Amino acid sequence: MKQTTEAIVLGLRKHSDKMSVLHVYSRSEGRLALQVYGAHSKHKVRAAYQPLSIVEITYTQPPTRSVPALSAIDTVFLPEKIVTDIRRQSVALFVTEILLLTVTHPMQDDALYGFLDAYVHELNDTSVPENMHLFFLVRMADYLGIGMPQSNADASETEDIRHASLSRHQRKKMLQEFCDYYLTHIDSFRFPKSLDVLTEIFN
């Protein structure tokens, strides 16, 4: 049976010479992993697989496989500035890694999908992406049911943190505190591999 839904790309991981696994957060089912064939071949690498691309996917659930297979993917919104700007790209990789670490089960959540959709557009369009990863961590904590105390959100009344004038030291300190908070409250959480790159880019 085929199903079609809008989704936000979290990452494409090569599994074998012929098959990759595409991780997405979908509007209809939440977190999904899909088998993709030929995605890494020279002629089939597509912009649709870029982290935080918003796509429409069609997939089937074969009776003999636990992982559904992707049959079609079309770009709904390609965040071109995220793809070409190292600052936005670093934030995107960090955000997708946070989602992969914290949203581990398929479960529809229209509110979370709406937040992620709006976040992708804002990260792509903003002229000041330096604090967008901090804003994401604060807001995402609410959706995960572990909302941060005001003392953790420091300079931020959440909404304002995006445009707060933070020094490199403040930004690094807040990022460390926020990640420590996630580590304390979420069993599946570990420090993202992209954390060092993100810190270096904004320092």
C-alpha positions in Angstrom: 0.0 0.0 0.0 1.4 3.4 -1.0 1.3 6.4 1.2 2.1 10.1 0.4 3.0 12.8 2.9 5.0 16.0 3.3 8.2 15.6 5.3 11.3 17.3 6.4 14.6 15.6 5.6 16.8 14.7 8.6 19.6 12.8 6.8 20.5 10.2 4.2 22.8 7.4 5.4 24.5 4.9 3.1 23.7 1.4 4.2 25.2 -0.7 1.4 26.5 -0.2 -2.2 22.9 -0.1 -3.5 20.7 1.0 -0.6 20.6 4.0 1.7 18.3 4.9 4.6 16.5 8.3 4.4 15.4 9.7 7.8 12.6 12.2 7.8 10.1 13.9 10.1 6.8 13.5 8.3 3.5 15.4 8.7 1.4 12.2 8.8 3.5 9.8 10.9 6.3 11.8 12.6 9.7 10.1 12.4 10.2 7.7 9.5 13.1 5.7 8.1 12.9 4.8 4.4 14.9 2.5 2.2 16.2 4.3 -0.9 18.0 2.6 -3.8 20.6 4.4 -5.9 20.5 7.7 -4.0 24.3 7.9 -3.8 25.0 7.1 -7.4 26.6 9.9 -9.3 23.5 10.6 -11.5 20.9 10.4 -8.7 22.2 12.6 -6.0 19.4 15.2 -5.6 18.9 18.4 -3.7 15.8 16.8 -2.1 18.0 14.8 0.2 19.7 17.9 1.7 19.1 18.2 5.5 16.0 20.3 6.2 14.7 20.2 2.7 10.9 20.0 2.8 9.7 17.3 0.4 6.7 15.2 -0.6 7.4 11.5 -0.3 5.6 8.5 -1.5 6.5 5.1 0.0 5.3 1.6 0.3 5.4 -0.9 3.2 6.4 -4.3 1.7 5.0 -7.2 3.8 8.4 -8.8 4.2 10.3 -5.8 5.3 10.2 -3.7 8.5 11.5 -0.6 6.8 9.2 1.0 4.1 10.7 1.8 0.7 10.7 5.2 -0.9 9.1 5.2 -4.3 9.0 8.9 -5.1 10.3 12.2 -3.7 9.6 15.7 -4.8 10.9 19.0 -3.4 8.3 21.3 -1.8 10.8 23.8 -0.5 14.5 23.8 -1.1 16.2 26.1 1.5 18.9 27.3 -0.9 20.6 29.6 1.6 21.0 26.7 4.1 22.6 24.7 1.4 25.1 27.4 0.4 25.9 29.2 3.6 28.3 27.4 6.0 26.7 29.1 9.1 23.1 28.0 8.3 24.4 24.6 7.1 26.1 24.0 10.4 22.9 24.9 12.3 20.9 22.6 10.0 23.3 19.6 10.7 23.1 20.3 14.4 19.3 20.6 14.4 18.8 17.4 12.4 21.1 15.5 14.7 19.1 16.8 17.7 15.9 15.5 16.1 17.4 12.1 15.4 18.6 11.8 19.0 15.3 13.0 20.6 12.5 12.0 18.3 13.0 8.3 18.1 9.5 6.8 17.5 6.9 7.3 14.7 4.1 9.5 16.1 2.1 12.2 14.4 2.5 15.6 15.9 0.9 18.4 13.9 2.2 21.1 16.3 5.8 19.9 16.1 5.7 19.6 12.3 4.3 23.1 12.1 7.1 24.4 14.3 9.8 22.6 12.2 8.3 23.8 8.9 8.4 27.4 10.2 11.9 27.0 11.6 13.3 25.8 8.3 11.9 28.9 6.5 13.2 31.2 9.2 16.7 29.7 9.3 16.9 30.0 5.5 15.7 33.7 5.5 17.2 35.2 8.6 20.2 37.5 8.2 21.4 36.6 11.7 21.6 32.7 12.0 24.1 32.9 14.9 21.6 32.2 17.6 19.1 29.9 15.7 20.5 26.7 17.3 19.9 28.1 20.8 16.4 29.2 19.9 15.8 25.7 18.5 16.9 23.9 21.7 14.7 26.1 23.9 11.6 25.7 21.8 12.2 22.0 21.1 12.4 21.3 24.8 8.8 22.4 25.1 7.7 20.0 22.4 9.6 17.2 24.1 7.8 17.9 27.4 11.0 19.0 29.2 10.6 22.7 28.9 13.6 24.6 30.3 13.3 26.7 33.5 13.7 30.4 32.8 17.1 30.3 34.5 18.3 28.0 31.8 17.0 30.2 29.0 19.0 33.1 30.4 19.1 36.0 27.9 16.2 34.6 26.1 12.7 34.9 26.6 12.7 32.2 24.0 11.4 34.4 21.2 14.0 37.1 21.7 17.0 34.8 21.8 17.1 34.8 18.0 18.1 38.4 17.9 19.9 38.7 21.3 23.3 40.3 21.2 25.5 37.5 22.6 29.2 37.3 22.8 31.0 34.2 21.7 31.6 33.2 25.3 27.9 33.7 26.1 26.8 31.7 23.1 29.2 28.8 23.9 28.2 28.8 27.6 24.4 28.7 26.8 24.9 25.9 24.2 26.8 23.8 26.7 24.1 24.4 29.4 21.3 23.6 27.0 22.9 20.4 25.9 23.6 19.4 29.5 19.9 20.0 30.2 18.9 17.6 27.4 21.4 15.0 28.6 19.9 15.1 32.1 16.3 14.8 30.9 16.4 12.5 27.8 17.7 9.0 28.1 18.5 8.6 24.4 20.4 11.9 24.2 24.2 12.2 23.8 26.3 15.2 22.8 25.9 15.7 19.0 28.9 15.0 16.8 28.2 18.4 15.1 28.6 20.3 18.3 32.3 21.0 17.9 31.8 22.2 14.3 29.0 24.4 15.3 31.0 26.0 18.1 34.0 26.6 15.9 31.9 28.2 13.1 30.3 30.7 15.5 33.5 31.4 17.5 
